[in-house]
């Protein structure tokens, strides 16, 4: 007979990718209403490989969980990030829905 083990013998779960970590940060900061930190998280998400459309979709889906006003504030913060990136000449600086950064949306 095989002995019963009190702990799991399956391999540990893999860590979240940088893109997934960015989605978690964006979601939490939007729900909290922490716009200054959300601004930074949105910029880091683009740098981590999220597309503009992916970030937009995260913010749109959040209205069901954290309310419409916070979702709209998040979208407005994303627009500010995109405007700043455009002024700096960075990729992924086009308005929501029109371009992706580094890969297809």
Secondary structure, 3 states (H helix, E strand, C coil): CCCCCCCCCCCCCCCCCHHHHHHHHHHHHHHHCCHHHHHHHHHHHHHCCCCHHHHHHHHHHCHHHHCHHHHHHHHHHHHHHHHHHHHHCCCCCCCCCCCCCCCCC
